[in-house]
Amino acid sequence: MYKRQQYPAPDGGLWNGRKVADWLSEITGRRISRHRGWEYLQQMTFRLRVPRPDHRVADPVEQNEWKKNYIKNSNFCNLNILMPI
C-alpha cells in the first residue's frame, strides 16, 4: 500500500480515506470503510499537506512590504528587552 501511495490517486488528486478504502476494497474483494482507509493513511504517517489558499484581493507587493517592516520594527530580536543589562 505504501508504494501505491507514492503515486497519485486514481482520479489524479490526493489520497484520502475514501480513496484508500475503495482501492483496498478492489484488491481484497471485501468492503472497507472510509474511516478504516483514513486509519491506514495515519498509520503510514500520512499528513495532508495542502498550502493555504491566497486571498483573492491580496496584494503580494504590499504583503512583502508589511513583512519587511514587521521584522525591522519587531522587538523579537531585541535582547535588551528579554535580558536587561
C-alpha distances in whole Angstrom, upper triangle without the diagonal:
4,5,5,6,9,11,13,12,14,17,17,17,15,12,13,13,14,12,9,11,12,9,9,12,13,10,12,15,16,16,14,16,15,16,14,11,13,13,9,9,13,11,9,13,12,16,17,19,22,25,28,30,33,36,38,41,40,43,41,44,45,42,42,46,45,43,45,48,46,45,49,50,48,49,46,47,50,51,54,53,51,53,57,59
4,5,5,7,10,12,12,15,18,17,16,14,11,13,14,16,14,11,14,15,12,12,16,16,14,16,19,20,20,17,18,17,18,15,13,13,13,10,9,12,10,7,10,10,13,15,17,20,23,26,28,32,35,37,40,39,40,38,41,43,39,39,43,42,40,42,45,43,42,45,47,45,46,43,43,47,47,51,50,47,50,53,56
4,5,5,8,11,12,14,17,16,16,14,13,15,16,18,15,13,16,16,13,13,17,16,14,17,20,21,21,19,21,20,21,18,15,16,17,13,12,15,14,11,14,13,16,17,18,21,24,27,29,32,36,37,40,39,41,39,42,43,40,40,44,43,41,43,46,44,43,46,48,46,48,44,45,49,49,53,52,49,52,55,57
4,5,6,8,9,10,14,13,13,12,10,13,14,15,12,10,13,13,10,11,14,14,12,15,18,19,19,17,19,17,19,17,14,15,16,13,12,15,15,12,15,13,16,16,18,20,23,26,28,31,34,35,39,38,40,38,41,43,40,40,44,43,41,43,46,44,43,47,49,47,48,45,46,50,50,54,53,51,53,57,59
4,5,7,7,10,13,12,11,9,7,10,12,13,10,9,12,13,11,12,15,15,14,17,19,20,19,17,18,16,17,15,12,13,14,11,9,12,13,10,12,9,12,12,14,16,20,23,24,28,31,32,36,35,37,35,38,39,36,36,40,40,37,40,43,41,40,43,45,43,45,42,43,46,47,50,49,47,50,53,56
4,7,9,12,14,12,12,10,10,13,15,17,14,12,16,17,14,15,19,18,17,20,23,23,23,21,22,20,20,19,16,16,17,14,12,15,15,11,13,11,13,13,14,16,19,22,24,27,30,32,35,34,35,33,36,38,35,35,39,38,36,38,41,40,39,42,44,42,44,41,41,45,46,49,48,46,49,52,54
4,7,9,11,9,10,9,9,13,15,16,13,12,16,16,13,15,18,17,17,20,22,23,23,21,22,20,21,20,16,17,19,16,14,17,18,15,16,13,15,15,15,16,19,22,24,27,30,31,34,33,35,33,36,38,35,35,39,39,37,39,42,41,40,43,45,43,46,42,43,47,48,52,50,49,51,55,57
4,6,8,5,6,6,7,11,14,14,11,11,15,14,12,15,18,17,17,20,22,23,22,20,21,18,20,20,16,16,19,17,14,17,19,16,17,14,15,13,14,14,17,20,21,24,27,28,31,31,33,31,34,36,33,34,38,37,35,38,41,39,39,42,44,43,45,42,43,47,48,51,50,49,51,55,57
4,5,5,6,6,5,9,11,11,7,9,12,11,9,12,15,14,15,18,19,20,19,17,17,15,17,17,13,14,17,15,13,16,18,16,17,14,15,13,15,15,19,21,22,25,28,29,32,32,34,33,36,38,35,36,39,39,37,40,43,41,41,44,46,44,47,44,45,49,50,53,52,50,53,56,59
4,5,8,9,9,11,13,12,8,10,12,10,9,12,14,12,14,17,18,19,18,17,18,16,19,19,15,16,19,17,16,19,21,19,21,17,19,17,19,19,22,24,24,27,30,30,34,34,36,35,39,40,38,39,42,42,40,43,46,44,44,48,49,48,50,47,49,52,53,57,55,54,57,60,63
4,6,8,9,11,14,12,9,12,14,12,12,15,16,15,17,20,20,21,20,19,19,17,19,20,16,17,21,19,17,21,23,21,22,18,19,17,18,17,20,22,22,25,27,27,31,31,34,33,36,38,35,37,40,40,38,41,44,43,43,46,48,46,49,46,48,51,53,56,54,53,56,59,62
4,7,9,12,15,14,11,13,16,15,14,17,19,18,19,22,23,24,23,21,21,19,21,21,18,18,21,20,17,20,22,20,21,17,18,15,16,15,18,20,20,23,25,26,29,29,31,30,34,35,33,34,37,37,36,38,41,40,40,43,45,44,46,44,45,48,50,53,52,51,54,57,59
4,7,9,13,12,10,12,15,14,14,17,19,18,20,23,24,24,22,20,20,17,19,19,16,16,19,18,15,18,20,18,19,15,15,12,13,12,14,17,17,20,23,23,27,27,29,28,31,33,30,31,35,35,33,36,39,37,37,41,42,41,43,41,42,46,47,50,49,48,51,54,56
4,6,10,11,9,10,14,14,13,16,18,18,19,22,23,23,21,19,18,15,16,17,13,13,16,15,12,14,17,15,15,11,11,8,10,10,13,15,16,20,23,24,27,27,29,28,31,33,30,31,34,34,32,35,37,36,36,39,41,39,41,38,40,43,45,48,46,45,48,51,54
4,7,8,6,7,10,11,10,12,15,15,16,18,20,20,18,15,15,12,13,13,10,9,12,11,9,12,14,12,13,9,10,9,11,12,16,18,19,23,26,27,30,30,32,31,35,36,33,34,37,36,34,37,40,38,38,41,43,41,43,40,41,45,46,49,48,46,49,52,55
4,6,5,6,9,10,11,12,14,16,17,18,19,19,16,13,12,9,10,11,8,7,10,10,8,10,13,12,13,9,10,8,12,13,16,18,19,23,25,27,31,30,33,32,36,36,33,34,38,37,35,38,40,38,38,42,43,41,42,40,41,45,46,49,47,45,48,52,55
4,6,5,6,9,10,10,12,14,15,16,17,16,13,10,8,5,6,7,4,4,8,8,7,9,12,12,13,11,12,11,15,16,20,21,22,26,28,30,34,33,36,35,39,39,36,38,41,39,38,41,43,41,41,44,45,43,45,42,43,47,48,51,49,47,50,53,56
4,5,5,6,9,10,10,12,14,15,16,14,12,9,8,5,8,9,6,7,11,11,11,13,15,16,17,14,15,14,17,18,21,22,23,27,29,30,34,34,37,36,40,41,38,39,43,41,40,43,45,43,43,47,48,46,47,44,46,50,51,54,52,50,53,56,59
4,5,5,6,9,10,11,12,14,15,15,13,10,10,8,11,11,8,9,12,11,10,14,16,15,17,14,15,14,17,17,21,23,23,27,29,30,34,34,37,36,40,40,38,39,42,41,40,43,45,43,43,47,48,46,48,45,47,50,51,54,52,51,54,57,60
4,5,5,6,8,10,11,12,14,13,12,9,9,8,10,9,5,7,10,8,8,11,13,12,14,12,14,14,17,18,22,24,25,29,32,33,37,36,39,38,41,42,39,40,44,43,41,44,46,44,44,47,49,46,48,45,46,50,51,54,52,50,53,56,59
4,5,5,6,9,10,10,11,10,8,5,6,5,8,7,4,8,10,9,10,13,14,14,17,15,17,16,20,21,25,26,28,32,34,35,39,39,41,40,44,45,42,43,46,45,43,46,49,46,46,50,51,49,50,47,49,52,53,56,54,52,55,59,62
4,5,5,6,9,10,10,10,8,7,8,8,11,11,8,11,14,12,13,16,17,17,20,17,19,18,21,22,26,28,28,32,34,35,39,39,42,41,45,45,43,44,47,46,45,48,50,48,48,52,53,51,53,50,51,55,56,59,57,55,58,61,64
4,5,5,6,9,10,11,10,9,11,11,13,12,9,12,14,12,12,16,17,16,18,16,19,18,21,22,26,28,29,33,35,36,40,40,42,41,45,46,43,44,47,47,45,48,50,48,48,52,53,51,53,50,51,55,55,59,57,55,58,61,64
4,5,5,6,8,8,8,7,10,10,12,10,8,12,13,10,12,15,15,15,18,16,19,19,23,24,28,30,31,35,38,39,42,42,45,44,47,48,45,46,50,49,46,49,52,50,49,53,54,52,53,50,52,55,56,59,57,55,58,62,64
4,5,5,5,5,5,6,9,10,13,11,10,14,15,13,15,18,18,18,21,20,22,22,25,27,30,32,33,37,39,40,44,44,47,46,49,50,47,48,52,51,49,52,54,52,52,56,57,55,56,53,55,58,59,62,60,58,61,64,67
4,6,5,8,8,9,12,13,16,15,13,16,18,16,17,20,20,20,23,21,24,23,26,27,31,33,34,38,40,41,44,44,47,46,50,51,48,49,53,52,50,53,55,53,53,57,58,56,58,55,56,60,60,64,62,60,63,66,69
4,6,8,10,10,14,15,17,15,13,17,17,15,16,20,19,18,22,21,23,24,27,28,32,34,35,39,41,42,46,46,48,47,51,52,49,50,53,52,50,53,56,54,53,57,58,56,58,55,56,59,60,63,62,60,62,66,68
4,5,8,9,13,15,17,14,13,17,17,15,17,20,19,19,23,22,25,25,28,30,34,36,37,41,43,45,48,48,51,49,53,54,51,52,55,54,52,55,58,56,55,59,60,58,59,56,57,61,61,64,63,60,63,67,69
4,7,9,13,15,17,15,15,18,19,17,20,22,22,22,25,24,27,27,30,32,35,37,38,42,44,45,49,49,52,51,54,55,52,53,57,56,54,57,60,57,57,61,62,60,61,58,60,63,64,67,65,63,66,69,72
4,6,10,13,15,13,13,17,17,16,18,21,20,21,24,23,26,26,30,31,35,36,38,41,43,45,48,48,51,50,54,55,52,53,56,55,53,56,59,56,56,60,61,58,60,57,58,62,62,65,63,61,64,67,70
4,7,10,12,10,11,14,15,15,17,19,19,21,23,22,24,24,28,29,33,34,35,39,41,42,45,46,49,48,52,52,49,51,54,53,51,54,56,54,54,58,58,56,57,54,56,60,60,63,61,59,62,65,68
4,7,8,7,7,11,11,11,13,16,16,17,20,18,20,21,24,26,29,31,32,36,38,39,43,43,46,45,49,49,46,48,51,49,48,51,53,50,50,54,55,52,54,51,53,56,56,60,58,55,58,62,64
4,5,5,6,9,10,11,13,15,15,17,19,18,19,19,23,24,28,29,30,34,36,37,41,41,44,43,47,47,44,46,49,47,45,49,51,48,48,52,53,50,52,49,51,54,54,57,55,53,56,59,62
4,5,5,6,9,10,11,13,14,16,17,15,16,16,19,20,24,25,26,30,32,33,37,37,40,39,43,43,40,42,45,43,42,45,47,45,45,49,49,47,48,45,48,51,51,54,52,50,53,57,60
4,5,5,6,9,10,11,12,14,15,14,15,15,19,21,24,25,27,30,32,34,37,37,40,40,43,43,40,41,45,43,41,44,46,43,44,47,48,45,46,43,46,49,49,52,50,48,51,54,57
4,5,5,6,9,10,10,13,14,14,15,16,20,22,26,27,29,33,35,37,40,40,42,42,45,45,42,43,47,45,43,46,48,45,45,49,50,47,48,45,47,50,50,53,51,49,52,55,58
4,5,5,6,9,10,11,13,11,13,14,18,19,23,25,26,30,32,34,38,37,40,39,43,43,40,41,44,43,41,44,46,44,44,47,48,46,47,44,46,49,49,53,51,49,51,55,58
4,5,5,6,9,10,11,9,10,11,15,17,20,22,24,28,30,32,35,34,37,36,40,40,37,38,41,40,38,41,43,40,40,44,45,42,43,40,42,45,46,49,47,45,48,51,54
4,5,5,6,9,10,10,11,13,17,19,23,24,27,30,32,35,38,37,40,39,42,42,39,40,43,41,39,42,44,41,41,45,46,43,44,41,42,46,46,49,47,45,47,51,54
4,5,5,6,9,9,12,13,17,19,23,25,27,31,34,36,39,38,41,39,43,43,40,40,44,42,40,43,45,43,42,46,47,44,45,42,43,47,47,50,48,46,49,52,55
4,5,5,7,5,8,10,13,16,19,21,24,27,30,32,36,35,37,35,39,39,36,37,40,39,36,39,42,39,39,42,43,41,42,39,40,44,44,47,46,43,46,50,52
4,5,5,5,7,10,13,16,19,21,24,28,30,33,36,34,37,35,39,39,35,36,39,38,35,38,40,38,37,41,42,39,40,36,38,41,41,45,43,41,43,47,49
4,5,7,10,13,16,19,23,25,28,31,34,36,39,38,40,38,42,42,38,39,42,41,38,41,43,40,39,43,44,41,42,38,40,43,43,46,45,42,45,48,51
4,5,9,12,14,18,21,23,26,30,33,35,38,37,39,37,40,40,37,37,41,39,37,39,42,39,38,42,43,40,41,38,39,42,42,46,44,42,44,48,50
4,6,10,12,15,18,21,24,27,30,33,35,34,36,34,37,37,34,34,37,36,33,36,38,36,35,38,39,37,38,34,35,39,39,42,41,38,41,44,47
4,7,9,12,16,18,21,24,27,30,33,31,33,31,35,35,32,32,36,34,32,35,37,35,34,38,39,36,38,34,35,39,39,43,41,39,42,45,48
4,6,9,12,15,18,21,24,26,29,28,30,28,31,32,28,29,32,31,28,31,34,31,31,34,36,33,34,31,33,36,37,40,38,36,39,43,45
4,6,10,12,14,18,21,23,26,25,27,26,29,30,26,27,31,29,27,30,33,30,30,34,35,33,34,31,33,37,38,41,39,37,40,44,46
4,7,9,12,15,18,21,24,22,24,23,26,26,23,24,27,26,24,27,29,27,27,31,32,30,32,29,30,34,35,38,37,35,38,41,44
4,6,9,12,15,17,20,19,21,20,23,24,21,22,25,24,23,26,28,26,26,30,31,29,32,29,31,34,36,39,37,36,39,42,45
4,6,9,12,15,17,16,18,16,20,20,17,18,22,21,19,22,24,23,23,26,28,26,29,26,28,32,33,36,35,34,37,40,43
4,7,9,12,15,13,16,15,18,18,15,17,20,19,18,21,23,21,22,25,26,25,28,25,27,31,33,36,34,33,37,39,42
4,6,9,12,11,14,13,17,17,15,17,20,19,18,22,23,22,23,27,27,26,29,28,30,33,35,38,36,36,39,41,44
4,6,9,7,10,10,14,14,11,14,17,16,16,19,21,20,21,24,25,25,28,27,28,31,34,37,35,35,38,40,43
4,6,5,9,10,14,13,11,14,17,16,16,20,21,20,22,25,25,25,28,27,29,32,35,37,35,35,39,41,44
4,6,9,11,14,14,13,16,18,18,19,22,23,23,25,27,28,28,31,31,33,35,38,40,38,39,42,44,47
4,6,10,12,11,11,15,16,16,17,20,21,21,23,25,26,26,30,30,32,34,37,39,37,38,41,43,46
4,6,9,8,8,11,13,12,14,16,17,17,20,22,22,23,26,26,28,30,34,36,34,35,38,40,42
4,6,5,6,9,10,11,12,15,16,16,19,20,21,22,26,26,27,30,33,35,33,34,38,39,42
4,5,5,6,9,10,11,12,14,15,17,18,20,21,24,24,25,28,31,33,32,33,36,38,40
4,5,5,6,9,10,11,12,14,16,17,18,20,24,24,24,27,30,32,31,32,35,37,39
4,5,5,6,9,10,11,12,14,15,16,18,22,22,23,25,29,30,29,30,34,35,37
4,5,5,6,9,10,10,12,14,15,16,20,20,21,23,27,29,27,28,32,33,35
4,5,5,6,9,10,11,12,14,15,19,19,19,22,25,27,26,27,30,32,34
4,5,5,6,8,10,11,12,14,18,18,19,21,24,26,25,27,30,31,33
4,5,5,6,9,10,10,12,15,16,17,19,23,24,23,24,28,29,31
4,6,5,6,9,10,10,14,14,15,17,20,23,21,22,26,27,29
4,6,5,6,9,10,13,14,14,16,19,21,21,22,25,26,28
4,6,5,6,8,12,13,14,15,19,20,19,21,24,25,27
4,5,5,6,9,10,12,13,17,18,17,18,22,23,25
4,6,5,8,8,9,11,14,16,16,17,20,21,23
4,6,9,10,9,11,14,16,15,17,20,20,22
4,7,9,10,10,14,15,14,16,19,19,21
4,5,7,8,11,13,11,13,16,17,20
4,6,5,8,9,8,9,12,13,16
4,6,8,10,9,9,12,14,17
4,6,9,9,9,11,13,15
4,6,6,7,9,10,12
4,5,5,6,8,10
4,5,5,5,7
4,6,6,9
4,6,10
4,6
4
